[in-house]
Amino acid sequence: MPRFPLTSLRPVDNSARSISCLSNSAPSSELRSTIVRKILALRGPNLWARETVLECKIEFPELTDYVSNWRSWLLSWLPVLEPQLSETSLTPHAEALAALLQSITLHLQSRSDLQVSFGKVMPTSLPLTYRIITQFDEEAVAHAAFELARRLIDAALFGQTMDVNAAITELGELAQSVCLGPSTRAMVDAARLRGIPVHRLTEGSLVQLGWGAKQKKILAAATSQTSAIAEDIVQDKDFTRRMLNEIGLPVPQGRPVKNADDAWAAANEIGLPVVVKPLDGNQGRGVALNLYTREQVIKAYDAAREESRSVIVEQFAEGEDYRVLVIGRELIAVSRRYPAHVIGDGEHTIQELIAEKNRDPRRAADHAAALSRIRIDAVAIGVLAEQGVTPESIPEKDRMILIRRNANLSTGGTAVDCTAEVHPTICAAAVEAAQMVGLDICGLDMIAPDITQPLSPRNGVIIELNARPGLRMHLYPSEGEPRPVGKAVIDTMFAPECRGRIPIVAVTGVNGKTTTTRFIAHLLTQNKWRVGMTSTDGVFVGSRMIDSGDCSGPKSARSILSYPLCDAAVLETARGGILREGLAFDHCDVAVVTNIGAGDHLGINDIDTPEQLAEVKQCIVAAVSADGSAVLNAADPLVVKMAETYPRKTIFFALDGECAVIVRHRIQGERAIFVRNGNIIRATGPNEDVLMPLSEIPLTHGGRIGFQVENTLAAVAAAWALGMDDNLIRQGARTFVPSLEQNAGRFNVLDLKGITVIVDYGHNVDALRALLDGLRQFSNPRRIVVYSSAGDRRDSDIIEQGRMLSAEFDEAWLYEGDYVRGRESGEIMKLIATGLENAPRTRRVESILGHLKAVDLALESAQAGDLVMIQADTADETVQYLKEKYGAK
C-alpha cells in the first residue's frame, strides 16, 4: 500500500484538529470517520455485478466534532463531487458518507485511466454499517484508491490539510507499475472482444488466454507460438544479418569485433560512417549511430560493451528510420521513428527542456505508457558532446538538440504511423525476413530514403529483427492512425471460430451438489474427454486427485481451468466461494441448481433466509453464456424463480412430469426431464422420448431413492444440454455406481457381516429429510444412527435434526468431529440430544467425542439384520476407516 504525503497547501480551519491523517503513525484502521470491518476482492461474477468489485463492509461512527465546512474541503480537492455534495446534508450521516466513499473510490481509479463505472451502497444488519461496492480493473489500485478515499473524507471532516495532487500522482504511479503495459493490454482487450477468457497469471505480463486444453499464453509481445529458436536467432544480430543476406534481402555490411581497436579497424574496413551496437541487445540500449571518428567509435564500443559481452560494427545507412511490424504472414503496421530530442528556447538548459518534455502525461518510466521518458545516460552525453553541448547548456531558440541518434521509443523517441505509405515490395521483404527466422511477431528495424518506393539496393536496408517488439508506437502513434495490432496477434493465435473455451458445467444448490458433480464428470468422460472436476472432496483431473479437502471454491476452479490437458470442467460451486471471491469463470455452458429448500448455513455473512441464499446461488445462472443452458429443479420455487430473474435456455427437472412448472414450460416449447412409470423421460415441447429405465441406473437403487433420482435427472439434463450422444449418456448412467470408489459418502449401502450400513454426508434438515425417505425403502426392523451436525448451523436447525431422528431410530450415537466451527465442546451433541428428548422411538442416546469411536461403538451395538446409518462429516476419512477395519467394499 503506498504512503500518501502530506503538505500544508491551505490554512487549517481553526475549528479543526491538526492531525497528520496520512502519516505513518496513523494507520488507516485508526481513522475516526470510518472503521473497516471487512474488505473482499470479488475477482469474478458475484452477488453484486458481473464485473470485478471490491466489497467493503464499513462502519461509520456517529460524529460530533467535525468541522462545519467539511463539504467545502472535499469540493476544493475534488470539484467533480459538486453535484453529489450539493445534495448532501451538512450533517455527515452514515449513508451519505458511504455514498461519497464509493464515488471517490471510483473517481480516483478513473483518474489513473482505469475504466470503471459501477458502484452501489447497501445497508447491512448492523447499525451505521454499509457495504460499499466499487468496480475495479486492477485490484491493488482499487485498494489504494479506497484507502485514499477514506483518508480524504476523514481529513475533510476534521479540517486537515492534504496534498491531494501528490496523493493522486502517487496513485497513478502505482497504477503504472502494476497494470498491464500497453502491448499486453492491447492483446488482452482484443481477446475479450473475441469472447476469449483472460486470466493474469503473475504480477508481470504473463497472461493465460482461454481455458484448459484450448488455452494459450502471452508474455508481453511473445505468445505460446513464439519460437524459442527464432528468438535465439535474432539475438545474434550478425547471424541474422547473414541469414537475410543469403536470401537476397538488403542488410548492412558488418562484423563482430573483439575490442575497441578491432571496432575501429572494422569501421575502416566497412567504410565510415558506421553503427556500433551490442550483438544481442534490444530496445536501442547501447546503440550509437553515424560515427565518423576513432574517438566516437571507441566510446560507442565501451557503451555497447556495458550492454553485452559481444559488439558488432555495421555500415551506417542513410534515410528515415522505420519500425515494421509483421504478425503471422502479414505486415500489420509501420511507423516512422524520430530520436529523442528537444527544441531550444534560449532560456532553459537541455536538462530542463528534457524534464519539461517528460511531464507529458503520455510519457512514463519503462513501457508503462504510450511514450517513454527521455534519459540522460552515457550514450546521450556522447550524442550531446558531438553537438558541442552538455546537459547544462542552454541551446539557442529553435535549435534541435538530439538526445539519442537511434529512434527507439524505449529511449524517448516518437513515432508517426505510415502504414498506408509502404510500397508492396517492402511489405513482401518484411514478411519474408520474419518467416526466414521463424518469428510469429517480428519487429523489423529498417532504414529507407523513401518507403513509398520499391525496395532496391539504394532504397531500403533491414538493420535488424526483434523478437517481442514493443507495440506502443503502433497503438499510440504521436501522429497518424493507431493500428489494431492486438487483434492481429489474437487472430494468429485463435482460429476465427475459436474462443479458447472448453465446456464448463457449474453445479450449486444446498444438497446433492457433490453427487451431481461427480455424475456429470463421469458422463462427460464417455466423450473421451479428460474432465477436470472440483468438489467438496478435492480437485480431480480424470481419476487423478491433484488436491484434497473441500475444493468447491474459485481457487480450485481456476486450477482446473488453467490445467492444459482438460477438455471439459465440472465445477461444484459453493456459496462460500461466491461470497468470498466471486466465480472463477466469466461464463459457463451449463448451470445446474439442485435445490434451495429451507436453506443451509443461514445466519452467516448476512445470508439469513433461503431467499437470500438463492440470490447467491443464482450467480451461476447469471453466468450462463448466450448459447448455454440452465438446469433447474422444477419442484423448488426458489430455484424456479431463477429462470425468471435470469432468462436463459432452461431444462427443468422433477420427479413428477405433471408439475405445473414443467407443464407450463413444455407449452412454451421448452425442454424438461422427469420420471414416468420408472423411466427417464425427456421432453421438448409436446414431444417426448424415453431415455432409459431407472432400473438400469445403479445410483438410484432401482429408482427407490428419490433424492438420487433427482441427482440423476440433473446430471443427465446437463449432458443433454451439452449435446452429448444419447448412447454415451446411457453408457455413463449405467456405469456410475454408488460405491465407495465412485461416490464415497453419498448413500453408500454396505453389508458388514449381515448389518446393513449406509454411509451418507447428509448434514442439514432437507438432506436428512430426503435421507430418511430413502431409508424407509429398507425393511430392517432395528435401526441405529451415528450422527452429528456442523457447528455453523442455527441452534433451531440442529435441534430439528434431532427431532427428526427421534422417530426413525432405536439408538442414536451422537458425536462431534471436525466441523465444530466455533462452538464449545459438546454443544452440538447437546443440541441434537435436545431434539431427541421425548423421542417416540429412540430409546438410547450416547454422546461420543470423535466420529470413528462413535462408529465403532454403534457397530458393536448392532446385530445381524440391523440397519446402521452413519452420517460422516469427513466422508473420505470415514470411508477409508470402514475399508481398513471392517473390510467394506
KOLRO-125231 format. One record per residue (C-alpha): residue in three letters; x, y negated, z negated. Coordinates in steps of 0.001 Angstrom, whole numbers, plus 500000, padded with zeros to 6 digits. Each point is the difference from the previous one (the first is absolute). Layout:
AlaXYZ ...
REM end
This chain:
Met500000500000500000 Pro501528496650500984 Arg500533497222497489 Phe498426496696500953 Pro501990496917498915 Leu498567497039498160 Thr500736496347500567 Ser498242496823498902 Leu498487498631503185 Arg497281498026498278 Pro499559498463496559 Val498602502214497307 Asp496509499128498836 Asn500251498888496394 Ser497144502304499057 Ala501804503021501399 Arg502379502280498230 Ser503468500093501553 Ile500550503736500340 Ser502460501425502510 Cys497469502325501604 Leu502483501336502529 Ser503013500464497801 Asn501467503420499343 Ser499015499685496370 Ala496297499871500873 Pro499067503317501633 Ser496736500120501882 Ser498358502144497364 Glu500188496992497641 Leu498112497590502230 Arg497181498563497965 Ser497374499650502713 Thr500055503587501278 Ile500690503410498534 Val500788502805502433 Arg498240503211499019 Lys500848502011503102 Ile501281499512503544 Leu499570502681502657 Ala501303499994503556 Leu497396501772502123 Arg502061501024503014 Gly497197501446502092 Pro496232499691500490 Asn498432499607496581 Leu496917499164498000 Trp500249496330500950 Ala501186499852503582 Arg501504501778502975 Glu503048497772499566 Thr502855500437497544 Val499270497929496889 Leu501246499154496543 Glu497441500731497310 Cys500808497866496975 Lys498060500357496776 Ile500449496681498211 Glu498687498617496733 Phe499467496237499722 Pro500101498944496323 Glu497789497113498939 Leu502047496781500203 Thr499616496905497880 Asp503212498001500410 Tyr500190499697503777 Val500586496604501654 Ser496953498276501435 Asn501567499351503414 Trp501147503587500621 Arg498168500100503326 Ser501971496955501199 Trp503241501761499182 Leu499008503004502108 Leu498763497795502836 Ser503277498038500088 Trp501896503245500410 Leu497624501748502374 Pro497741497552501899 Val498406502938501820 Leu498047500702496794 Glu498044496728500248 Pro496645501539501124 Gln500120502637497279 Leu501191497664497249 Ser497310497442500835 Glu497402502611499034 Thr501862501178496908 Ser498936498805496581 Leu502330497895497896 Thr499661502712497390 Pro502224502905501111 His497544502882499781 Ala501318503521500496 Glu498096500676503223 Ala501203496761501626 Leu503604500665498991 Ala499739503527501402 Ala498768498614503318 Leu502845497480500088 Leu502545502687499199 Gln498715502107502880 Ser500015497070502450 Ile503479498824499046 Thr501444503506500295 Leu498657500315503544 His501154496509500941 Leu503530500547498722 Gln500322503168502053 Ser498746498248503117 Arg502642497291499460 Ser502532502781500594 Asp498386500759503382 Leu498241503110498724 Gln496605500668501545 Val497687500410497014 Ser496458498746499544 Phe497922502377497870 Gly499401499430496328 Lys497263500294497403 Val499427499647496275 Met498046502619498058 Pro498828499945496385 Thr500891502859497673 Ser498327501479496940 Leu502389498040497771 Pro499305496377499011 Leu501968497283501834 Thr501680502684502115 Tyr499830500176503798 Arg501332502119502808 Ile501758497837502553 Ile500347501683503383 Thr502461498502502494 Gln501100501400503319 Phe503709500499500562 Asp502258500740502923 Glu503228500450498051 Glu499539501284496460 Ala503022498333498390 Val498987496618501418 Ala496445500446498735 His501204500747496472 Ala502256496941500063 Ala497236497817501459 Phe497578501132497311 Glu502569499288497306 Leu500683496537501408 Ala496251499320500229 Arg499626500847496305 Arg502834497662499118 Leu498559497194502113 Ile496656500241498229 Asp501671500181496601 Ala502206496994500761 Ala497027497963501235 Leu497848500819496991 Phe502698498864497590 Gly501457497154502047 Gln503400501524500705 Thr502158498944502926 Met501083502416502701 Asp502115499809503125 Val497299501672502050 Asn501802499527503312 Ala503074501782498654 Ala497839502813498655 Ile498209500400503328 Thr503328499899501835 Glu501301502760497762 Leu496874501996500654 Gly500595499548503735 Glu503575501196499625 Leu498734503075498180 Ala497602500640502871 Gln502820499693502528 Ser502129502453498032 Val497374502722499523 Cys497679499719503007 Leu500670501856503213 Gly502165498067502434 Pro498596498647503262 Ser501115502948502140 Thr498552502666497718 Arg496879497943499338 Ala499332499726503737 Met500108503777500386 Val497893500567496891 Asp497367497522501212 Ala499941501652503430 Ala499573503424498392 Arg497090498785497909 Leu498319498543503074 Arg500235503463501534 Gly498407501501496882 Ile503241501730499024 Pro500405500287496212 Val502961498224498444 His501866500944496839 Arg503075498054498867 Leu502432502517498529 Thr502659497752498470 Glu500538496429498914 Gly501889499579503252 Ser498755500504503544 Leu499412503769500067 Val496357500479500947 Gln497978503126500735 Leu497492499696502835 Gly497363502705500078 Trp499276502943497734 Gly501376503510499676 Ala501188501717503155 Lys498956496989502100 Gln502186497528498126 Lys502968498068501285 Lys502288497541498258 Ile501539496632500711 Leu502942498289498343 Ala500337496427501221 Ala500294500400503795 Ala500854503703499848 Thr497380502722500340 Ser499708503741499511 Gln500835500207503701 Thr503191497956499776 Ser502958502202500898 Ala502840500137497474 Ile502324500841502887 Ala498865496920501902 Glu500606497843496918 Asp503511501396499692 Ile500668499328503677 Val499057496327499867 Gln501972499526496787 Asp503095500608502110 Lys499839496974502264 Asp502976501038502124 Phe498570503461500709 Thr496602498473500784 Arg501629497556502407 Arg501749502857501789 Met496778502049500229 Leu498134497122501613 Asn502899499273502322 Glu499929503620501225 Ile496421499606501286 Gly500758496711501705 Leu498503497567497504 Pro501870496709499598 Val502025499811496785 Pro502952497809498950 Gln503538501311500157 Gly501550500671496621 Arg501726502399497658 Pro500466500761496293 Val503020498406498378 Lys502279501130497191 Asn501011496702498434 Ala500033496246500528 Asp502946500090502364 Asp498338502747502017 Ala496846497875500119 Trp501952497147501596 Ala501650502443502401 Ala496588501369501003 Ala498708496467500519 Asn502772499305502458 Glu499428503321501780 Ile496287499308500389 Gly500315496319500745 Leu498984497041497874 Pro497560499047498595 Val499070503098497944 Val497672501275497328 Val501250501652496797 Lys497562502100498001 Pro499741503023497694 Leu499913503286501901 Asp497021501203497960 Gly498469496779498657 Asn496475498651500182 Gln497935496835499554 Gly502788497886501449 Arg502181500255496902 Gly503671499508500759 Val499420499110503683 Ala501989497140501525 Leu499437498773503569 Asn501762497991502684 Leu503497500238498523 Tyr502904498469501922 Thr502948499749497643 Arg502150502447498064 Glu499016498279496740 Gln496297500418500791 Val500405503661500901 Ile502009500836496862 Lys497514498219497721 Ala497133501750501757 Tyr501767503344499612 Asp500343499449496245 Ala496303499073499694 Ala498943503034502025 Arg502285502246497950 Glu498108498988496869 Glu496858501495501547 Ser501497503174501444 Arg503111502162500028 Ser500059499785503805 Val499950496927502215 Ile499397499593503718 Val501029497203502377 Glu497799499402503046 Gln499775497690502957 Phe497902496890499302 Ala497016499721502355 Glu498626496637501075 Gly496265499395499888 Glu496978499922497729 Asp499739502388497052 Tyr497017502383500151 Arg498604502717497759 Val498112502624501996 Leu497720502413498156 Val499281503408501488 Ile497489502294498280 Gly499564503453501439 Arg500376499628503753 Glu498742496435500221 Leu501488496554499644 Ile497772498310497416 Ala501567496617499283 Val502895497709500897 Ser501165496986498011 Arg502490497305500929 Arg502068499427496885 Tyr501695496867498797 Pro502748499990497377 Ala499577498317496647 His500669496291500332 Val499169496594498581 Ile499537496603501643 Gly501888497125498426 Asp498229496882498755 Gly503069497943499113 Glu499091500041496296 His500074503539498609 Thr502742502586499789 Ile499789503247501904 Gln499447501779496682 Glu497043497688499247 Leu498567500427503507 Ile500153503780499579 Ala498266499743496623 Glu497247497921501564 Lys499576502482502826 Asn499823502856497496 Arg497013498297498371 Asp497930501053502996 Pro497379502331498440 Arg500586502422502849 Arg503541500591498750 Ala500868502381497196 Ala502899502044498743 Asp500754503175501930 His497048501094502169 Ala497042499109497819 Ala498605497271502256 Ala499796499015503665 Leu503436498361499897 Ser503107500495497873 Arg501759497332498016 Ile503211498597501461 Arg503075501006498016 Ile503451498480499746 Asp502532502841500060 Ala503471500580501404 Val498731500349503565 Ala497921496822499696 Ile502921498028498598 Gly502103501199502919 Val497362498900502517 Leu499790496599498322 Ala503779499657500075 Glu499989500625503748 Gln497717496965500275 Gly502302497920497792 Val497625499854497009 Thr499492501533496565 Pro496820500565497948 Glu500638496607498346 Ser500256498119503315 Ile497272497531501018 Pro499378500515503739 Glu498969497037502110 Lys496361499588500963 Asp498629502570502496 Arg503200502070500080 Met499314503744500013 Ile502193501914497597 Leu500131503778500419 Ile500111501983496771 Arg500423503311501811 Arg500766500869503583 Asn497967503190500000 Ala496243499515500078 Asn498783502724497631 Leu496935499089497956 Ser501652501617496990 Thr502671497282500057 Gly497510497150500298 Gly499373499933503753 Thr496675499297501689 Ala498213501727502874 Val497725499039502888 Asp497839502646501640 Cys500685500429503729 Thr498566503458500638 Ala497933498842502956 Glu503083498586501745 Val502078503191500154 His500825501385503440 Pro498884503633500595 Thr503575501155500645 Ile501041498774496561 Cys496988501768498459 Ala500977503252501704 Ala503636499714498896 Ala498978499400496378 Val497747503072499924 Glu502726502088501667 Ala502553498910497403 Ala497707500896497087 Gln499235503381501552 Met503687500668500609 Val500777499872496276 Gly496656501508498968 Leu498505497234497840 Asp496219499769499669 Ile500302496383498776 Cys502957498164501456 Gly501116496386499796 Leu502307499043502863 Asp502193496937499795 Met500403498599503505 Ile501706496962501467 Ala498648498678503298 Pro500223496629501767 Asp496442500402501327 Ile497781502801498751 Thr497395499278502669 Gln502437501166502720 Pro500947503581500929 Leu502640501766497975 Ser503413499738501691 Pro503709499919499094 Arg499681496230499718 Asn496651499932498235 Gly499643502119496931 Val502193502042497700 Ile498907502308497166 Ile502045499037496965 Glu498807502716497604 Leu497109502207498939 Asn498499499934496522 Ala498088502628498077 Arg497403498754497513 Pro499866496567501655 Gly498358497111498251 Leu496539499288501365 Arg499497496592498418 Met501015497945503013 His497348501710502116 Leu497316499748497324 Tyr500681496390499013 Pro501902498283502832 Ser500992496405499412 Glu498297499319503330 Gly497956502114502361 Glu497571502878499676 Pro500239502551497153 Arg500222503557501304 Pro498103503024498606 Val503116501961499151 Gly498436501701496982 Lys497263501431502198 Ala502562501161502533 Val501900501946497327 Ile496848501646498656 Asp498828500886503503 Thr503254501891500625 Met499613501904496715 Phe496332500995500279 Ala498094501127503077 Pro497037497758500913 Glu497418502324498442 Cys502075500806496894 Arg499434498170496719 Gly502492502037498004 Arg497263501533497881 Ile499356503510498744 Pro496548501161498830 Ile499418498820496407 Val497220501414497842 Ala499458498192496687 Val498022501787497298 Thr498536498416496900 Gly497127500475497574 Val499550500978496373 Asn500007503792500341 Gly501109502436502667 Lys502737497763501431 Thr502899502421499621 Thr498170503074501307 Thr498650498029502967 Thr503454498575500709 Arg501602503443499906 Phe497245501487502179 Ile500318497265502650 Ala503784500383500079 His499572503756500487 Leu497530499447502830 Leu502346497610501789 Thr502860502486499870 Gln497920502183502322 Asn500851497404502667 Lys503678500996499596 Trp500538496624498399 Arg502486499432497232 Val497689498428497447 Gly501105497698497197 Met497770499994496927 Thr499874498043496761 Ser497860501009497044 Thr499863500132496226 Asp502232503083500231 Gly502846498542502042 Val501234499011503426 Phe500198502738502628 Val501209500266503569 Gly498632503266501268 Ser500543502458497172 Arg503043498159498612 Met499578497859496899 Ile502118496862500167 Asp498696498444496777 Ser497989501242497038 Gly497497498584497541 Asp497096497683500665 Cys500897498608503422 Ser496674498514501061 Gly501258496406500155 Pro501388497764502766 Lys503673500716499306 Ser499521503695500732 Ala497851499227503041 Arg502746497792501410 Ser502511502817499575 Ile497835502202502236 Leu499412497262502556 Ser503764499432500138 Tyr500793503697500390 Pro501203500322503601 Leu498655503514500632 Cys496393499518498884 Asp497417500381502775 Ala497070499126497714 Ala499429498752496447 Val497311500898497488 Leu500163497620497072 Glu498117500361496729 Thr499392496409498983 Ala499338499390496315 Arg498435496872498621 Gly503033499194497834 Gly502280499573502999 Ile497463497845501833 Leu499681497688497005 Arg503711499952499299 Glu501443499558503495 Gly497320500295502685 Leu500021502597502774 Ala503194501311501570 Phe498563499718503510 Asp498286497306502006 His497569502352501736 Cys498939503613499708 Asp498260502200502542 Val497683501677497509 Ala498930498892496524 Val498375502668497822 Val498109498991496856 Thr498912503083498080 Asn497828498330497324 Ile499733497269497387 Gly497205501312497778 Ala500202498686496455 Gly503582498910500593 Asp503159500785498074 His502748498106498161 Leu497502497208499392 Gly500925497170497673 Ile503533499720501429 Asn501351497053502028 Asp496605498267499930 Ile498360502914501821 Asp497099500566497635 Thr497198501369502179 Pro499622502596502762 Glu499090497139502351 Gln503328498284499348 Leu501820503289500445 Ala498272500464503359 Glu501283496583501110 Val503539501209499364 Lys499542503375501674 Gln498426498492503108 Cys503310498317500876 Ile500833503062502090 Val496703499634501892 Ala500852496374500733 Ala503330501231501377 Val498468502368502572 Ser501211499041503481 Ala497607498834502709 Asp499953503455501580 Gly500138501893496686 Ser497292501504497789 Ala498833499977496409 Val498914503308498443 Leu497563499166497197 Asn497906501912497472 Ala496346499492500951 Ala498842501166496555 Asp501819497228498121 Pro498280496579500270 Leu503182498050499209 Val501871501826502742 Val497144499519502468 Lys500111496269499321 Met503596499914501264 Ala498743500633503527 Glu497822496907499694 Thr502818497849498580 Tyr502515501085502630 Pro498189501211503120 Arg502130502699501591 Lys499345503121501979 Thr498793502237497191 Ile499527503710499448 Phe497745500593497002 Phe500242503311498150 Ala497673501611497467 Leu498794503415498892 Asp496482499064501074 Gly499614499045503638 Glu496507498671499318 Cys501149497245497652 Ala498709496590501073 Val503455498568500754 Ile500882502753502459 Val496559499971501630 Arg500215496233500536 His503592500269501234 Arg499077502641502556 Ile497076497953501270 Gln502598497350500856 Gly501877502598502059 Glu502842500359497512 Arg501851503028498626 Ala499395502037496860 Ile501073503316498514 Phe498004502065497514 Val498930503514498966 Arg496978501949501162 Asn499323503683499401 Gly503537500644498851 Asn501582498401503084 Ile501922496786500590 Ile497993497923502471 Arg501410497099501968 Ala497612497522501515 Thr500311497091502396 Gly496663498265500172 Pro497406502696500694 Asn502567502518501266 Glu501291502678497607 Asp502473502838500091 Val500943502673497483 Leu503694499757499258 Met500366503063497751 Pro498418501783497029 Leu501094499098496486 Ser500574503680499352 Glu503125499748502185 Ile501472497128497979 Pro501859501312496923 Leu500060496628498227 Thr496219500036499571 His499869503472498409 Gly497361501048502491 Gly498234496654499740 Arg499288500435496276 Ile502156497121498708 Gly498204496827501028 Phe502786497478499399 Gln502415502103502068 Val497421500103502794 Glu499923496192499878 Asn503802499869500132 Thr499881502350502983 Leu497503497808501836 Ala502158496922499412 Ala503161501749501233 Val498332501488503090 Ala498430496618500802 Ala503444498357499871 Ala501385502553502469 Trp496924499484502198 Ala500534496233499911 Leu503578500515501231 Gly498716502030502931 Met501492503330498938 Asp499116503095501974 Asp497099501910498415 Asn501827503317500089 Leu502945498482498146 Ile497639498536497381 Arg498435503424499486 Gln503414501629499794 Gly501155497504497378 Ala496796500317497955 Arg500339503793499897 Thr503609499835498811 Phe499778497344497291 Val499787502156496889 Pro499224498765496456 Ser503104501737498709 Leu502656498908497571 Glu502282499409502999 Gln497703497982502289 Asn497719498159497602 Ala501397500338496502 Gly497870498726497153 Arg496858499529502098 Phe497493502706499102 Asn502438502889500172 Val498236503259499049 Leu502346502591498412 Asp499549503447498501 Leu502262500501496997 Lys499397503541498710 Gly496268499777500483 Ile499692496421498765 Thr498717497584502605 Val502197496911499743 Ile499146496805501852 Val502573497219500165 Asp498809496536500962 Tyr501225496450499660 Gly496483498553499521 His500458497159497537 Asn497003497675499937 Val496241500166499536 Asp499106500468503679 Ala502757502555500577 Leu498941501964496930 Arg496363499960501101 Ala500965501411503416 Leu502299502535498387 Leu497281501233497644 Asp497627500371502947 Gly502611502213501662 Leu500529502094496883 Arg496291500802499885 Gln500597502056503130 Phe501965502467497834 Ser498243502615497864 Asn502523500349497166 Pro497940499892496765 Arg502676498726497599 Arg501795496812500860 Ile503007498170498606 Val501325496594501015 Val503454498414499615 Tyr499418496278500390 Ser501397496490499665 Ser499531496562501519 Ala502300497149500894 Gly500277497282497401 Asp499246497121502375 Arg496305500878500195 Arg497335498301497960 Asp499090501575496639 Ser496460500532501232 Asp501220501932503058 Ile502202502307497922 Ile497183500651497513 Glu497611500715502870 Gln502358502656501348 Gly499909501717496605 Arg496195499917500025 Met499952501594503464 Leu502308502787498866 Ser497864500735496966 Ala497201501653502003 Glu502253502092502246 Phe502721501645497900 Asp500198502230496949 Glu503467498824499024 Ala501772496682500641 Trp503764499744499652 Leu500789496308500092 Tyr503492498722500613 Glu501981496867500677 Gly502611500013502727 Asp501928497479502062 Tyr497204497501500657 Val499400498482496541 Arg500676496572501577 Gly500233497851496896 Arg497624501795497659 Glu500923501283496541 Ser500956503654499682 Gly496865502145499604 Glu497637497180500986 Ile498928501558503309 Met499243503349498376 Lys497941498284497308 Leu497904498191502614 Ile499310503219501937 Ala499196501766496722 Thr497502497232499236 Gly498149500910503168 Leu500068503669498966 Glu498278499306496677 Asn496639501736499633 Ala500863502047503092 Pro497153502205501273 Arg502490502714501026 Thr503577499318498898 Arg500759501742496720 Arg503764499593499779 Val501985496805500544 Glu503782499917499584 Ser502324497030500489 Ile503530500763501178 Leu502971497742500718 Gly501502501211503289 His498072501360502967 Leu502003503198500537 Lys499501501019496386 Ala496270499414500401 Val500021502212503110 Asp501738502804498118 Leu497566499865497058 Ala496935499895502242 Leu501187503031501998 Glu500763501848496766 Ser496431499371498909 Ala498541501151503325 Gln498980503556500818 Ala499488501842503264 Gly496870498681501693 Asp500319496518498514 Leu500437496817502011 Val502724497541498953 Met499952496590501622 Ile503337498135499673 Gln499919496268500632 Ala503623499292500903 Asp501098496401499556 Thr503376501018501466 Ala498860502431502641 Asp503399500995501378 Glu501456500786496583 Thr496942501985498928 Val499925501997503223 Gln503706500807499762 Tyr499519501110496384 Leu497149502320500941 Lys502117501506502762 Glu503050500580497827 Lys498343501206496779 Tyr496818501653501223 Gly500918501002503537 Ala497266497854501531 Lys499805500062503790 
REM end
